[in-house]
Every structure is written in structure tokens, then in C-alpha cells.
Amino acid sequence: INRKSDLVKIFKIYMAAKLFTFFIFLFYQTCIAIEKGIIVNVVDGDTVHLLNDNEEKLKVRLQHIDAPELDQPYGKESKFVLEKLILNKKVIVIGDKKDKYKRFLGVISIDKIDINLEMIKAGAAWHFKKYAKFDQTEYQYQIYDENEHQAKLKKIGLWKENAISPWLWRKNK
């Protein structure tokens, strides 16, 4: 009788573990979205249009960065940097939500290169720290922050001048 009750307990634990694994997988799938496709348009230094593998056009906002507005100093240059990096190229976008404008928020990569981070390295965008503390791992935050600091020190891109952050630019308009 003990052997039978032990087998029943083991079976219950096994089934509970399978059920737990299923729900974790389901939760993970609903939290993280992966889109693959080609960048067909660059709107500005932090927004693009992706034609995904299902032939759907998605507006994507590069997460963790904020680029100058087109009508502010270095805005057109920032857009050009992003175009050189990704226009008409096959990309992967990993994200987990949409913003208030219904743009898919994500990190864009090509061959495992973080394009969002490349924009910071090129001095074409700011590390958007307002939301990054909630959306980035501590490691990602440090990498983005350090690369922004290096771009500032080297006076690369928008750091050549006394640049005004886009969030202040928008607030003053």
C-alpha cells in the first residue's frame, strides 16, 4: 500500500510540475514578442516600419533610446544613421509592449548586434533612462549608460554640440 501511495504522490508532483511548466511557457509567450522582417521605412532616429514575415506592416519604436526630433538639431542626421544601419535589411525585433501611440516597443538586432545600442554608440540617440530602469536588466542599463558616456566624452554625433534632449525639446514646443 505504501508503494502505491508513493507512486500516486510522485504522479501528482509530476503532473503539477508539467502544469506549472505549461503556465510559465504560456506566460513567457504572452510577455515577449519576437518579430522578424525587413525595415521598409525609417521615420526618424527611433521609429521605423517593419514588414514582418506575415507581410504585416508594423510601426516599431526603438526601446531604451530617444533620438532627436526631425526638426531639432541633429534630427535628420540621427535618422540617416539609423537608415544606414537597418533600412532594407532583415532584422529581429524583441519587445514586450506597445506605447500610447500603438507602436511596438522593441530592441532591433541584426546578426546579434543591438541596433538600439549602436545608435547610442554613434551619438545619434540618448539612453532613455526615464523608462530604462523598468525595462532593462541592470546589465543592459550599464552597457547603454557607459556607451552614452563614451560618446559624450569623444564628442561623437549629437554630442559635438550642446545638444538638447528630445524630451525637453518636445516639452518646450
Accessible surface in RSA format (square Angstrom, percent):
REM  Atomic radii and reference values for relative SASA: ProtOr
REM  Chains: A
REM  Algorithm: Lee & Richards
REM  Probe-radius: 1.40
REM  Slices: 20
REM RES _ NUM      All-atoms   Total-Side   Main-Chain    Non-polar    All polar
REM                ABS   REL    ABS   REL    ABS   REL    ABS   REL    ABS   REL
RES ILE A   1   189.03 107.6 147.84 110.1  41.19  99.3 150.72 108.5  38.31 104.0
RES ASN A   2   118.72  81.9 115.36 111.5   3.36   8.1  26.01  62.6  92.71  89.6
RES ARG A   3   183.85  77.2 177.49  90.5   6.36  15.1  68.13  93.1 115.72  70.1
RES LYS A   4   152.61  74.5 149.85  91.9   2.76   6.6  94.14  84.7  58.47  62.3
RES SER A   5    45.49  38.4  40.48  54.0   5.01  11.5  36.52  77.8   8.97  12.6
RES ASP A   6    69.91  49.0  68.78  68.5   1.13   2.7  18.83  44.3  51.08  50.9
RES LEU A   7    97.07  54.1  93.75  67.1   3.32   8.3  94.04  66.0   3.03   8.2
RES VAL A   8    68.26  44.9  66.26  60.0   1.99   4.8  68.20  59.3   0.06   0.2
RES LYS A   9   126.71  61.8 125.13  76.8   1.58   3.8  76.30  68.7  50.41  53.7
RES ILE A  10   106.11  60.4 105.12  78.3   0.99   2.4 105.60  76.0   0.51   1.4
RES PHE A  11   123.03  61.6 119.95  74.3   3.08   8.0 122.90  74.5   0.13   0.4
RES LYS A  12   136.80  66.7 130.24  79.9   6.56  15.6  79.98  72.0  56.82  60.5
RES ILE A  13   121.68  69.2 118.55  88.3   3.14   7.6 121.07  87.2   0.61   1.7
RES TYR A  14   117.10  54.7 112.14  63.8   4.97  12.9  87.47  65.7  29.63  36.5
RES MET A  15    89.61  46.4  87.37  57.8   2.24   5.3  81.67  69.4   7.94  10.5
RES ALA A  16    60.27  55.4  50.04  77.2  10.23  23.3  55.99  78.8   4.28  11.3
RES ALA A  17    53.37  49.1  46.06  71.1   7.31  16.6  52.96  74.6   0.40   1.1
RES LYS A  18   111.25  54.3 102.72  63.0   8.54  20.3  57.18  51.5  54.07  57.6
RES LEU A  19   104.00  57.9 101.08  72.3   2.92   7.3 103.56  72.7   0.44   1.2
RES PHE A  20   135.42  67.8 129.93  80.5   5.49  14.3 134.86  81.8   0.56   1.6
RES THR A  21    87.32  62.1  84.99  86.2   2.33   5.5  65.33  87.7  21.99  33.2
RES PHE A  22   110.40  55.2 104.70  64.8   5.71  14.9 110.06  66.7   0.34   1.0
RES PHE A  23   107.67  53.9 104.93  65.0   2.74   7.1 105.36  63.9   2.31   6.6
RES ILE A  24    90.13  51.3  89.89  67.0   0.24   0.6  90.00  64.8   0.13   0.4
RES PHE A  25   120.03  60.1 116.28  72.0   3.75   9.7 119.83  72.7   0.20   0.6
RES LEU A  26    82.99  46.2  82.89  59.3   0.10   0.3  82.99  58.3   0.00   0.0
RES PHE A  27   136.40  68.2 131.78  81.6   4.62  12.0 135.97  82.4   0.43   1.2
RES TYR A  28   121.02  56.5 119.49  68.0   1.53   4.0  84.02  63.1  37.00  45.6
RES GLN A  29    90.94  50.9  74.67  54.6  16.27  38.7  21.86  46.5  69.07  52.4
RES THR A  30   105.15  74.8  67.77  68.7  37.38  89.1  67.30  90.4  37.85  57.2
RES CYS A  31    43.41  32.8  36.85  41.1   6.56  15.4  21.33  54.0  22.08  23.8
RES ILE A  32    57.14  32.5  47.41  35.3   9.73  23.5  48.02  34.6   9.12  24.8
RES ALA A  33    39.44  36.3  34.11  52.6   5.33  12.1  39.40  55.5   0.04   0.1
RES ILE A  34   100.31  57.1  71.34  53.1  28.97  69.8  71.34  51.4  28.97  78.6
RES GLU A  35    44.11  25.3  43.12  32.6   0.99   2.3   1.57   3.0  42.53  34.7
RES LYS A  36   102.18  49.8  97.59  59.9   4.59  10.9  40.13  36.1  62.04  66.1
RES GLY A  37     1.21   1.5   0.00   N/A   1.21   1.5   1.21   3.3   0.00   0.0
RES ILE A  38    74.49  42.4  74.49  55.5   0.00   0.0  74.49  53.6   0.00   0.0
RES ILE A  39     0.00   0.0   0.00   0.0   0.00   0.0   0.00   0.0   0.00   0.0
RES VAL A  40    59.90  39.4  37.44  33.9  22.46  54.1  37.44  32.5  22.46  60.9
RES ASN A  41    59.29  40.9  58.13  56.2   1.15   2.8  12.15  29.2  47.14  45.6
RES VAL A  42     2.13   1.4   0.00   0.0   2.13   5.1   0.00   0.0   2.13   5.8
RES VAL A  43    45.04  29.6  38.73  35.1   6.31  15.2  42.70  37.1   2.34   6.4
RES ASP A  44    23.39  16.4  23.39  23.3   0.00   0.0   1.08   2.5  22.31  22.2
RES GLY A  45     0.00   0.0   0.00   N/A   0.00   0.0   0.00   0.0   0.00   0.0
RES ASP A  46     8.93   6.3   8.93   8.9   0.00   0.0   0.12   0.3   8.81   8.8
RES THR A  47     2.12   1.5   2.12   2.2   0.00   0.0   1.76   2.4   0.37   0.6
RES VAL A  48     0.00   0.0   0.00   0.0   0.00   0.0   0.00   0.0   0.00   0.0
RES HIS A  49    32.78  17.9  32.78  22.8   0.00   0.0  23.75  24.5   9.03  10.5
RES LEU A  50     0.00   0.0   0.00   0.0   0.00   0.0   0.00   0.0   0.00   0.0
RES LEU A  51    58.64  32.7  55.39  39.6   3.26   8.2  55.39  38.9   3.26   8.8
RES ASN A  52     5.21   3.6   2.55   2.5   2.66   6.4   1.66   4.0   3.55   3.4
RES ASP A  53    86.38  60.5  56.89  56.6  29.49  69.7  37.50  88.2  48.88  48.8
RES ASN A  54   114.29  78.8  90.41  87.4  23.88  57.5  19.68  47.4  94.61  91.4
RES GLU A  55   133.99  76.9 112.16  84.9  21.83  52.0  52.86 102.2  81.13  66.2
RES GLU A  56    91.94  52.8  86.87  65.7   5.07  12.1  34.20  66.1  57.74  47.1
RES LYS A  57   129.69  63.3  99.29  60.9  30.40  72.4  51.18  46.1  78.50  83.6
RES LEU A  58    39.99  22.3  37.85  27.1   2.13   5.4  39.99  28.1   0.00   0.0
RES LYS A  59    93.74  45.7  83.74  51.4  10.00  23.8  31.07  28.0  62.67  66.8
RES VAL A  60     0.00   0.0   0.00   0.0   0.00   0.0   0.00   0.0   0.00   0.0
RES ARG A  61    21.74   9.1  21.74  11.1   0.00   0.0   3.10   4.2  18.64  11.3
RES LEU A  62     0.00   0.0   0.00   0.0   0.00   0.0   0.00   0.0   0.00   0.0
RES GLN A  63    16.32   9.1  14.12  10.3   2.20   5.2   7.14  15.2   9.18   7.0
RES HIS A  64    12.92   7.1   5.07   3.5   7.85  20.1   2.95   3.0   9.98  11.6
RES ILE A  65     0.02   0.0   0.00   0.0   0.02   0.0   0.00   0.0   0.02   0.0
RES ASP A  66     0.48   0.3   0.48   0.5   0.00   0.0   0.00   0.0   0.48   0.5
RES ALA A  67     2.71   2.5   0.49   0.8   2.22   5.0   0.49   0.7   2.22   5.9
RES PRO A  68     1.53   1.1   0.22   0.2   1.31   4.8   0.22   0.2   1.31   8.1
RES GLU A  69    47.20  27.1  46.44  35.1   0.76   1.8   8.02  15.5  39.18  32.0
RES LEU A  70    66.82  37.2  62.08  44.4   4.74  11.9  62.11  43.6   4.71  12.7
RES ASP A  71    88.65  62.1  60.71  60.4  27.94  66.1  45.31 106.6  43.34  43.2
RES GLN A  72     8.58   4.8   2.17   1.6   6.41  15.3   1.32   2.8   7.26   5.5
RES PRO A  73    84.21  61.4  67.09  61.2  17.12  62.2  78.62  64.9   5.59  34.8
RES TYR A  74    50.46  23.6  41.99  23.9   8.47  22.0  31.50  23.7  18.96  23.4
RES GLY A  75     0.37   0.5   0.00   N/A   0.37   0.5   0.00   0.0   0.37   0.8
RES LYS A  76   144.69  70.6 139.16  85.4   5.53  13.2 103.79  93.4  40.91  43.6
RES GLU A  77    87.97  50.5  84.53  63.9   3.45   8.2  38.91  75.3  49.06  40.1
RES SER A  78     0.00   0.0   0.00   0.0   0.00   0.0   0.00   0.0   0.00   0.0
RES LYS A  79    58.50  28.5  58.50  35.9   0.00   0.0  12.61  11.4  45.88  48.9
RES PHE A  80   116.43  58.2 115.84  71.7   0.59   1.5 116.20  70.5   0.22   0.6
RES VAL A  81    31.31  20.6  29.96  27.1   1.34   3.2  31.02  27.0   0.29   0.8
RES LEU A  82     0.00   0.0   0.00   0.0   0.00   0.0   0.00   0.0   0.00   0.0
RES GLU A  83    48.89  28.1  43.84  33.2   5.05  12.0   6.58  12.7  42.32  34.5
RES LYS A  84   136.31  66.5 114.04  70.0  22.27  53.0  67.07  60.4  69.24  73.8
RES LEU A  85    49.80  27.7  45.09  32.3   4.71  11.8  46.79  32.9   3.01   8.1
RES ILE A  86     0.00   0.0   0.00   0.0   0.00   0.0   0.00   0.0   0.00   0.0
RES LEU A  87    56.63  31.5  47.24  33.8   9.39  23.6  47.24  33.2   9.39  25.3
RES ASN A  88   108.92  75.1  86.28  83.4  22.64  54.5  26.34  63.4  82.58  79.8
RES LYS A  89    91.22  44.5  87.34  53.6   3.88   9.2  58.43  52.6  32.79  34.9
RES LYS A  90   116.55  56.9 102.37  62.8  14.18  33.8  89.21  80.3  27.34  29.1
RES VAL A  91     2.03   1.3   0.00   0.0   2.03   4.9   1.85   1.6   0.17   0.5
RES ILE A  92    67.25  38.3  67.25  50.1   0.00   0.0  67.25  48.4   0.00   0.0
RES VAL A  93     0.00   0.0   0.00   0.0   0.00   0.0   0.00   0.0   0.00   0.0
RES ILE A  94    78.09  44.4  75.85  56.5   2.25   5.4  75.85  54.6   2.25   6.1
RES GLY A  95     4.64   5.7   0.00   N/A   4.64   5.7   4.64  12.7   0.00   0.0
RES ASP A  96    71.07  49.8  47.04  46.8  24.03  56.8  10.68  25.1  60.39  60.2
RES LYS A  97    89.56  43.7  77.59  47.6  11.98  28.5  55.35  49.8  34.21  36.4
RES LYS A  98   127.44  62.2 103.51  63.5  23.93  57.0  57.02  51.3  70.42  75.0
RES ASP A  99    30.77  21.6  17.09  17.0  13.68  32.3  22.95  54.0   7.83   7.8
RES LYS A 100   171.21  83.5 131.40  80.6  39.81  94.8  89.44  80.5  81.77  87.1
RES TYR A 101   143.07  66.8 119.10  67.8  23.97  62.4  92.53  69.5  50.54  62.3
RES LYS A 102   161.26  78.7 148.25  91.0  13.01  31.0  98.59  88.7  62.67  66.8
RES ARG A 103    41.92  17.6  41.90  21.4   0.02   0.1   3.21   4.4  38.71  23.5
RES PHE A 104    17.53   8.8  16.86  10.4   0.67   1.8  16.86  10.2   0.67   1.9
RES LEU A 105    25.80  14.4  25.80  18.5   0.00   0.0  25.80  18.1   0.00   0.0
RES GLY A 106     0.00   0.0   0.00   N/A   0.00   0.0   0.00   0.0   0.00   0.0
RES VAL A 107    26.21  17.2  25.15  22.8   1.06   2.5  25.15  21.9   1.06   2.9
RES ILE A 108     0.00   0.0   0.00   0.0   0.00   0.0   0.00   0.0   0.00   0.0
RES SER A 109    21.93  18.5  21.13  28.2   0.80   1.8  12.25  26.1   9.68  13.6
RES ILE A 110    29.69  16.9  27.38  20.4   2.30   5.5  29.69  21.4   0.00   0.0
RES ASP A 111   129.22  90.5  96.25  95.8  32.97  78.0  34.07  80.2  95.14  94.9
RES LYS A 112   204.36  99.7 166.78 102.3  37.58  89.5 115.82 104.2  88.54  94.3
RES ILE A 113    88.37  50.3  85.26  63.5   3.11   7.5  88.37  63.6   0.00   0.0
RES ASP A 114    34.66  24.3  29.23  29.1   5.43  12.8  20.08  47.2  14.58  14.5
RES ILE A 115     5.35   3.0   5.35   4.0   0.00   0.0   5.35   3.9   0.00   0.0
RES ASN A 116     0.00   0.0   0.00   0.0   0.00   0.0   0.00   0.0   0.00   0.0
RES LEU A 117    19.67  11.0  19.67  14.1   0.00   0.0  19.67  13.8   0.00   0.0
RES GLU A 118    43.83  25.2  42.09  31.8   1.74   4.1   2.89   5.6  40.94  33.4
RES MET A 119     0.00   0.0   0.00   0.0   0.00   0.0   0.00   0.0   0.00   0.0
RES ILE A 120     0.12   0.1   0.10   0.1   0.02   0.0   0.10   0.1   0.02   0.1
RES LYS A 121    86.08  42.0  76.36  46.9   9.72  23.1  37.51  33.8  48.57  51.7
RES ALA A 122    35.04  32.2  23.13  35.7  11.91  27.1  31.25  44.0   3.79  10.0
RES GLY A 123     0.00   0.0   0.00   N/A   0.00   0.0   0.00   0.0   0.00   0.0
RES ALA A 124     0.00   0.0   0.00   0.0   0.00   0.0   0.00   0.0   0.00   0.0
RES ALA A 125     0.05   0.0   0.00   0.0   0.05   0.1   0.00   0.0   0.05   0.1
RES TRP A 126    17.51   7.0  17.51   8.5   0.00   0.0   9.08   4.8   8.43  13.7
RES HIS A 127     2.41   1.3   0.00   0.0   2.41   6.2   0.00   0.0   2.41   2.8
RES PHE A 128    25.21  12.6  25.13  15.6   0.08   0.2  25.13  15.2   0.08   0.2
RES LYS A 129    74.21  36.2  67.77  41.6   6.44  15.3  45.40  40.9  28.82  30.7
RES LYS A 130   139.71  68.2 115.63  70.9  24.09  57.3  78.95  71.1  60.77  64.7
RES TYR A 131   110.00  51.4 110.00  62.6   0.00   0.0  78.73  59.2  31.27  38.5
RES ALA A 132     0.42   0.4   0.00   0.0   0.42   0.9   0.25   0.3   0.17   0.5
RES LYS A 133   138.93  67.8 113.47  69.6  25.46  60.6  70.48  63.4  68.45  72.9
RES PHE A 134   170.43  85.3 134.18  83.1  36.25  94.3 139.16  84.4  31.28  89.5
RES ASP A 135    43.74  30.6  13.78  13.7  29.96  70.8   8.33  19.6  35.41  35.3
RES GLN A 136    16.47   9.2   0.00   0.0  16.47  39.2   1.93   4.1  14.54  11.0
RES THR A 137    86.03  61.2  76.23  77.3   9.80  23.4  82.22 110.4   3.82   5.8
RES GLU A 138   133.97  76.9 120.68  91.3  13.29  31.6  51.73 100.1  82.24  67.1
RES TYR A 139   153.99  71.9 149.98  85.3   4.00  10.4 114.30  85.9  39.68  48.9
RES GLN A 140    60.25  33.7  58.60  42.8   1.65   3.9  20.53  43.7  39.73  30.1
RES TYR A 141    35.27  16.5  35.27  20.1   0.00   0.0  22.95  17.2  12.31  15.2
RES GLN A 142    98.62  55.1  93.69  68.5   4.93  11.7  35.00  74.5  63.61  48.2
RES ILE A 143    55.20  31.4  54.67  40.7   0.54   1.3  55.20  39.8   0.00   0.0
RES TYR A 144     2.75   1.3   2.75   1.6   0.00   0.0   2.75   2.1   0.00   0.0
RES ASP A 145    50.76  35.6  49.97  49.7   0.79   1.9   1.85   4.4  48.91  48.8
RES GLU A 146    87.70  50.3  85.74  64.9   1.95   4.7  45.19  87.4  42.50  34.7
RES ASN A 147    30.43  21.0  29.25  28.3   1.18   2.8   0.38   0.9  30.06  29.0
RES GLU A 148     4.80   2.8   4.80   3.6   0.00   0.0   0.16   0.3   4.64   3.8
RES HIS A 149    91.48  50.0  89.73  62.4   1.76   4.5  56.62  58.4  34.86  40.6
RES GLN A 150    60.62  33.9  60.62  44.3   0.00   0.0  23.76  50.6  36.86  28.0
RES ALA A 151     1.80   1.7   0.18   0.3   1.62   3.7   0.80   1.1   1.00   2.6
RES LYS A 152    87.72  42.8  79.59  48.8   8.13  19.4  33.79  30.4  53.93  57.4
RES LEU A 153   115.64  64.4  87.89  62.9  27.75  69.8  91.74  64.4  23.89  64.3
RES LYS A 154   136.13  66.4 107.78  66.1  28.35  67.5  67.27  60.6  68.86  73.3
RES LYS A 155   131.83  64.3 125.89  77.2   5.94  14.1  78.36  70.5  53.47  57.0
RES ILE A 156    60.29  34.3  57.60  42.9   2.69   6.5  60.29  43.4   0.00   0.0
RES GLY A 157     7.92   9.8   0.00   N/A   7.92   9.8   3.73  10.2   4.19   9.4
RES LEU A 158     4.84   2.7   0.74   0.5   4.10  10.3   3.94   2.8   0.91   2.4
RES TRP A 159    33.40  13.4  26.47  12.8   6.94  16.3  26.36  14.1   7.05  11.4
RES LYS A 160   146.93  71.7 119.86  73.5  27.07  64.5  66.56  59.9  80.38  85.6
RES GLU A 161   126.11  72.4 109.62  82.9  16.50  39.3  49.48  95.7  76.63  62.6
RES ASN A 162   150.21 103.6 121.69 117.6  28.53  68.7  38.38  92.4 111.83 108.1
RES ALA A 163    34.81  32.0   6.46  10.0  28.35  64.5  13.84  19.5  20.96  55.5
RES ILE A 164    83.45  47.5  76.22  56.8   7.23  17.4  79.87  57.5   3.58   9.7
RES SER A 165    10.32   8.7   7.68  10.2   2.64   6.1   7.02  15.0   3.29   4.6
RES PRO A 166     0.00   0.0   0.00   0.0   0.00   0.0   0.00   0.0   0.00   0.0
RES TRP A 167    92.48  37.1  85.90  41.6   6.58  15.5  67.69  36.1  24.79  40.2
RES LEU A 168    85.51  47.6  85.51  61.2   0.00   0.0  85.51  60.1   0.00   0.0
RES TRP A 169    48.69  19.5  47.30  22.9   1.39   3.3  48.25  25.7   0.43   0.7
RES ARG A 170    97.98  41.1  83.11  42.4  14.87  35.4  55.34  75.6  42.65  25.8
RES LYS A 171   166.31  81.1 133.24  81.7  33.08  78.8  90.08  81.1  76.23  81.2
RES ASN A 172   122.23  84.3  85.64  82.8  36.59  88.1  30.23  72.8  92.00  88.9
RES LYS A 173   156.40  76.3  91.58  56.2  64.82 154.3  93.86  84.5  62.54  66.6
END  Absolute sums over single chains surface
CHAIN  1 A    11509.5      10112.8       1396.6       7250.5       4259.0
END  Absolute sums over all chains
TOTAL         11509.5      10112.8       1396.6       7250.5       4259.0
